[in-house]
Amino acid sequence: MSAPPATIAPLEPRHWPAVEAIWAAGIAGGHATFEPAPPTWGAFDAGRLPGQRWVALDGHDEVLGWVAASPTSTRPAYRGVVEHSVYVAPSAAGRGVGRLLLEALAASTEAAGIWTVQSAVFPENAASLALHARCGFRVVGRRERVALMPVGPLAGRWRDTVLVERRSRVVGV
């Protein structure tokens, strides 16, 4: 039996420099986000649910990837719905890190009474779409020409997004 590719731990302020670097690498690749740059730690911390933030760590406590969720809406009817982001360091791609992170997110959201985890993924991000499918997410739609890319190799181009969601089998059943 081989060792797991990583261990999962709560995302803490000390992880931020590595999380920020992984996020910046995703931005540079052009298929991760509309954001032109990672936020500050303060903005990240204020916008993400504390119980739904995880990092994957290697045996040397190096961050290999991260996942975090934000409320989708402040309306009471949507209190069980979150939007998430998941990023894996380029050096850790293909090692099962993304799957571990999404599994940790699924467990923590269900424990918190959250029944829907959703995201918007660029259709060109085949690896992310495949990862989400392996982790129980389904495609629920596509938004066309959502926004112009502000930076990166696709700056100035309109982008579509594929909407994915994972519905809990235990919460809200």
C-alpha positions, 0 to 999 in steps of 0.5 A: 500500500502506497503512502497518501500523496498528502495530508489534509489540514485546516488552512491557517494564516501561516499557509498563506504565502504558499496558497498565494503563490499557488493561486498566482500560478493558476492565474498565470496559466489563464484557465483558473480564474477571472481574478487578476491577482490573488487577494490579500490574506485579510480579504481571503480570510474575510470572504471564506468560511472558516470551517471550509478551508483546507490545505494539502501538505507533503511530508515536509509541511509544504503546501501542495494545494488548497480548497476554500468555500464562500457563501453563495448568497446572504439570503436565508434560502441559500444558507446551505449553498457555497461556491468553492475554489480548488487549486493544486501546485503545478509540481503536485498535479496528477498526484491525487491532491485535488481529490483529497482536497475536494473530499475534505471539503465535501466532508466539512460542508456536510458536517456543517449542514451545507447541501450544495457545493458549486463552482464555475470552471473554464471549459478549457480546464479539462483537468479541473472538470475531470477532477470535479466529475471524479468527486461527484460533481455534475455539470448543471449548465454553461454561461457564455461570454461571462466576462473579459479576461483581465490578465494573462495569456488570454487577456481581452478575450471573453470567456465561458464557464461551465457550472458544476455542483455537488449535492449532498446525499445526506444533508437536506435529503 
